[in-house]
Amino acid sequence: MRVNLAIQIPAEAVTDSIILCVLCMATNKVEAPMWKHVQESVFQAPLRSLQWLDIYGRLSPHLIHQAGLVQLINLRGGLERIELPGLAAIIAYSSVLGASRSLSRPSFPYISVQTGGHLILQDIINPHTERFSSPHIPPEMQDIFRAQLTYVTEIEMYEDGIPISRDVLCDHRNLIQWHIMSLIPSGQLGSSHSGLYPLYEASRLALIIFGVGVSFPLPPQSAPLVTLARMLKLELQSYHRSVQEIPISAVSLYTWILMLGCIAATGSAERKWYINSMGAHVVFYGPITWYEFKIELKSILWLERACDQPGELVWNEVMCL
């Protein structure tokens, strides 16, 4: 009641305390006991509890309060005008989380957990990381792949006991996911863009799958993996190329996309289509062993701890065709 009264007075509606209250109401809607309907994640992702993602990822958004939060922050002049320490970073994180669940673009720019300021991808890409390059996707998407490769290496180091600040991991994970969710769908970019980068949309969807499944691992109750698998299937069906017509320079990227779709489709009706498609792809291009297959996947983007088990299950299904 006090919040509603304050919002009606513009001078009081845009204070940090009111924004914090509305944030709590916008992101803490619990529709069922959180310990019920526990599902196993398809990916075996590490760091699932980093920044309480495994908890906050289960909370349903309150759309009315979320709209009000966006309005209040716009009235405040943007996240940069918020003075309460840590609040802008929390809102930015919440925006990335909400966008990942709803498959939409984040409402706010990303604010660093460490500094409270802005970060760009170039700040986190390891210059020693092998440059990802493909003529089939635009440079800004190639930078996201490079950043993910850097973050995957950081996860492996952290899991092996090498000290890395959890705040650094949070910032890198969240910033990369912000950029993934900010990629514009191909349908909004026009036919000329699709003609120039025919695998852009399939790569965008596969990056989201890797994001919500591996690097920004949402709880299985809220991860939209099956929805993404369906969207990716439609996109691959519209690619208008037979297996034999895929350019050699695109084979590894296409293999990786198809594998992410196979894993995301686990337990759904789409799984059979993906397995059959992967079978036809492997027959024409190889490889002949899971070890060789994994090397090809790692040349694009792969985290063994998270992806090996579901990936090998796909391989075994394909080998049974």
NUPALO-194955 format. One record per residue (C-alpha): residue number from 1; residue in one letter; x negated, y negated, z negated; chain. Coordinates in steps of 0.2 Angstrom, whole numbers, plus 5000, padded with zeros to 4 digits. Example, Ala and Ser with C-alpha at 12.3 -4.5 7.8 and 13.67 -1.06 7.14 Angstrom:
BEGIN
1|A|4938|5022|4961|A
2|S|4932|5005|4964|A
//
This chain:
BEGIN
1|M|5000|5000|5000|A
2|R|4986|4988|4995|A
3|V|4977|4992|5012|A
4|N|4993|4988|5022|A
5|L|4995|4972|5013|A
6|A|4977|4967|5016|A
7|I|4978|4971|5034|A
8|Q|4992|4959|5037|A
9|I|4980|4945|5031|A
10|P|4967|4943|5045|A
11|A|4954|4936|5033|A
12|E|4955|4951|5022|A
13|A|4958|4964|5035|A
14|V|4941|4963|5042|A
15|T|4931|4965|5026|A
16|D|4919|4980|5025|A
17|S|4929|4987|5010|A
18|I|4945|4988|5021|A
19|I|4936|4995|5035|A
20|L|4929|5009|5024|A
21|C|4946|5013|5017|A
22|V|4954|5014|5035|A
23|L|4939|5025|5040|A
24|C|4943|5037|5026|A
25|M|4961|5038|5031|A
26|A|4957|5040|5049|A
27|T|4945|5055|5047|A
28|N|4951|5065|5032|A
29|K|4968|5073|5038|A
30|V|4968|5091|5031|A
31|E|4982|5101|5039|A
32|A|4978|5118|5031|A
33|P|4967|5125|5018|A
34|M|4949|5124|5025|A
35|W|4945|5142|5019|A
36|K|4959|5150|5029|A
37|H|4957|5155|5047|A
38|V|4938|5157|5046|A
39|Q|4931|5161|5063|A
40|E|4914|5167|5069|A
41|S|4905|5155|5080|A
42|V|4901|5161|5098|A
43|F|4884|5153|5097|A
44|Q|4873|5157|5082|A
45|A|4868|5139|5080|A
46|P|4856|5133|5066|A
47|L|4859|5117|5056|A
48|R|4878|5118|5056|A
49|S|4879|5110|5039|A
50|L|4868|5095|5044|A
51|Q|4877|5079|5039|A
52|W|4891|5090|5033|A
53|L|4896|5093|5051|A
54|D|4903|5110|5046|A
55|I|4915|5101|5034|A
56|Y|4919|5085|5043|A
57|G|4921|5095|5060|A
58|R|4936|5104|5052|A
59|L|4946|5088|5047|A
60|S|4959|5083|5059|A
61|P|4959|5065|5065|A
62|H|4974|5054|5060|A
63|L|4977|5045|5077|A
64|I|4986|5030|5070|A
65|H|4973|5026|5058|A
66|Q|4959|5029|5071|A
67|A|4967|5016|5082|A
68|G|4968|5004|5068|A
69|L|4950|5007|5064|A
70|V|4945|5002|5082|A
71|Q|4955|4987|5081|A
72|L|4948|4981|5064|A
73|I|4930|4984|5070|A
74|N|4934|4974|5086|A
75|L|4941|4960|5075|A
76|R|4925|4961|5064|A
77|G|4914|4958|5079|A
78|G|4908|4976|5082|A
79|L|4898|4988|5071|A
80|E|4883|4976|5071|A
81|R|4893|4964|5060|A
82|I|4896|4977|5046|A
83|E|4885|4973|5031|A
84|L|4889|4987|5019|A
85|P|4873|4998|5020|A
86|G|4876|5015|5029|A
87|L|4894|5011|5034|A
88|A|4891|5007|5053|A
89|A|4881|5023|5054|A
90|I|4895|5033|5047|A
91|I|4907|5026|5059|A
92|A|4896|5029|5074|A
93|Y|4894|5047|5068|A
94|S|4912|5049|5066|A
95|S|4915|5042|5083|A
96|V|4903|5055|5091|A
97|L|4912|5069|5081|A
98|G|4929|5063|5087|A
99|A|4924|5062|5105|A
100|S|4916|5079|5104|A
101|R|4932|5087|5098|A
102|S|4944|5078|5110|A
103|L|4932|5078|5125|A
104|S|4933|5059|5126|A
105|R|4920|5045|5126|A
106|P|4914|5038|5109|A
107|S|4923|5022|5104|A
108|F|4908|5014|5097|A
109|P|4889|5012|5101|A
110|Y|4877|5024|5091|A
111|I|4869|5016|5075|A
112|S|4854|5025|5068|A
113|V|4856|5034|5051|A
114|Q|4838|5029|5047|A
115|T|4837|5011|5052|A
116|G|4855|5005|5054|A
117|G|4850|4998|5071|A
118|H|4851|5004|5089|A
119|L|4842|5019|5097|A
120|I|4839|5024|5115|A
121|L|4835|5041|5122|A
122|Q|4818|5035|5127|A
123|D|4814|5033|5108|A
124|I|4816|5051|5105|A
125|I|4810|5060|5121|A
126|N|4793|5068|5118|A
127|P|4781|5061|5131|A
128|H|4773|5078|5131|A
129|T|4789|5087|5135|A
130|E|4789|5094|5153|A
131|R|4799|5082|5164|A
132|F|4816|5089|5169|A
133|S|4819|5086|5187|A
134|S|4833|5091|5199|A
135|P|4839|5082|5215|A
136|H|4857|5089|5211|A
137|I|4860|5077|5195|A
138|P|4856|5059|5192|A
139|P|4841|5052|5183|A
140|E|4852|5047|5167|A
141|M|4857|5065|5166|A
142|Q|4840|5072|5168|A
143|D|4835|5061|5153|A
144|I|4848|5069|5143|A
145|F|4841|5086|5147|A
146|R|4823|5080|5142|A
147|A|4830|5073|5126|A
148|Q|4839|5090|5122|A
149|L|4823|5099|5126|A
150|T|4814|5088|5113|A
151|Y|4827|5091|5100|A
152|V|4827|5110|5103|A
153|T|4809|5110|5100|A
154|E|4812|5100|5084|A
155|I|4825|5113|5078|A
156|E|4813|5127|5081|A
157|M|4799|5118|5071|A
158|Y|4811|5114|5057|A
159|E|4817|5132|5056|A
160|D|4799|5138|5056|A
161|G|4796|5128|5040|A
162|I|4787|5113|5048|A
163|P|4793|5097|5039|A
164|I|4804|5086|5049|A
165|S|4815|5073|5041|A
166|R|4833|5078|5041|A
167|D|4837|5059|5045|A
168|V|4827|5061|5060|A
169|L|4836|5077|5065|A
170|C|4853|5068|5062|A
171|D|4848|5053|5073|A
172|H|4841|5064|5087|A
173|R|4856|5076|5087|A
174|N|4869|5062|5086|A
175|L|4861|5051|5099|A
176|I|4860|5065|5112|A
177|Q|4878|5070|5109|A
178|W|4883|5052|5110|A
179|H|4875|5051|5128|A
180|I|4883|5068|5133|A
181|M|4900|5062|5128|A
182|S|4897|5045|5136|A
183|L|4894|5053|5153|A
184|I|4908|5048|5165|A
185|P|4918|5062|5173|A
186|S|4915|5065|5191|A
187|G|4933|5061|5196|A
188|Q|4930|5043|5190|A
189|L|4914|5040|5200|A
190|G|4921|5043|5218|A
191|S|4918|5055|5232|A
192|S|4901|5047|5237|A
193|H|4894|5051|5220|A
194|S|4900|5069|5221|A
195|G|4892|5071|5238|A
196|L|4876|5065|5232|A
197|Y|4876|5075|5216|A
198|P|4887|5090|5219|A
199|L|4882|5099|5202|A
200|Y|4885|5083|5192|A
201|E|4902|5088|5185|A
202|A|4897|5106|5182|A
203|S|4881|5100|5173|A
204|R|4891|5088|5162|A
205|L|4903|5101|5156|A
206|A|4889|5113|5153|A
207|L|4880|5100|5143|A
208|I|4895|5097|5132|A
209|I|4896|5116|5129|A
210|F|4878|5117|5124|A
211|G|4882|5101|5113|A
212|V|4897|5107|5104|A
213|G|4890|5125|5103|A
214|V|4872|5123|5099|A
215|S|4864|5106|5096|A
216|F|4880|5097|5088|A
217|P|4888|5113|5083|A
218|L|4907|5110|5079|A
219|P|4915|5123|5068|A
220|P|4923|5136|5079|A
221|Q|4941|5131|5073|A
222|S|4938|5114|5082|A
223|A|4925|5117|5095|A
224|P|4934|5116|5112|A
225|L|4924|5129|5120|A
226|V|4938|5139|5129|A
227|T|4945|5122|5136|A
228|L|4928|5118|5143|A
229|A|4926|5136|5150|A
230|R|4943|5133|5160|A
231|M|4937|5116|5166|A
232|L|4921|5122|5171|A
233|K|4929|5137|5180|A
234|L|4939|5125|5190|A
235|E|4924|5114|5194|A
236|L|4914|5129|5200|A
237|Q|4928|5135|5211|A
238|S|4929|5118|5219|A
239|Y|4910|5119|5223|A
240|H|4914|5126|5240|A
241|R|4899|5136|5242|A
242|S|4897|5155|5243|A
243|V|4883|5163|5232|A
244|Q|4872|5164|5248|A
245|E|4874|5145|5251|A
246|I|4868|5138|5235|A
247|P|4852|5128|5238|A
248|I|4836|5137|5231|A
249|S|4832|5121|5222|A
250|A|4849|5123|5213|A
251|V|4848|5141|5208|A
252|S|4841|5140|5191|A
253|L|4852|5125|5186|A
254|Y|4868|5135|5193|A
255|T|4863|5150|5184|A
256|W|4861|5141|5167|A
257|I|4878|5132|5170|A
258|L|4886|5149|5174|A
259|M|4879|5157|5158|A
260|L|4885|5143|5147|A
261|G|4903|5145|5155|A
262|C|4902|5164|5152|A
263|I|4898|5161|5133|A
264|A|4911|5148|5131|A
265|A|4924|5159|5139|A
266|T|4921|5173|5126|A
267|G|4938|5180|5120|A
268|S|4948|5171|5134|A
269|A|4955|5176|5150|A
270|E|4942|5167|5160|A
271|R|4928|5178|5154|A
272|K|4931|5191|5167|A
273|W|4930|5178|5181|A
274|Y|4913|5172|5174|A
275|I|4906|5189|5172|A
276|N|4911|5194|5190|A
277|S|4904|5177|5196|A
278|M|4888|5180|5187|A
279|G|4887|5198|5193|A
280|A|4888|5192|5211|A
281|H|4875|5178|5208|A
282|V|4862|5191|5200|A
283|V|4864|5203|5214|A
284|F|4859|5190|5227|A
285|Y|4846|5180|5217|A
286|G|4840|5192|5203|A
287|P|4832|5194|5190|A
288|I|4833|5212|5186|A
289|T|4829|5212|5167|A
290|W|4836|5201|5152|A
291|Y|4818|5195|5148|A
292|E|4816|5188|5166|A
293|F|4834|5181|5165|A
294|K|4830|5172|5149|A
295|I|4814|5164|5156|A
296|E|4825|5156|5169|A
297|L|4837|5150|5157|A
298|K|4824|5143|5146|A
299|S|4817|5133|5161|A
300|I|4833|5123|5160|A
301|L|4838|5122|5142|A
302|W|4840|5136|5129|A
303|L|4838|5139|5110|A
304|E|4834|5157|5107|A
305|R|4841|5157|5089|A
306|A|4858|5151|5095|A
307|C|4859|5158|5112|A
308|D|4850|5175|5114|A
309|Q|4864|5185|5106|A
310|P|4879|5179|5116|A
311|G|4868|5178|5131|A
312|E|4862|5196|5130|A
313|L|4880|5201|5128|A
314|V|4884|5193|5144|A
315|W|4869|5201|5153|A
316|N|4874|5218|5147|A
317|E|4892|5215|5153|A
318|V|4885|5210|5170|A
319|M|4874|5226|5171|A
320|C|4890|5237|5168|A
321|L|4899|5230|5183|A
//
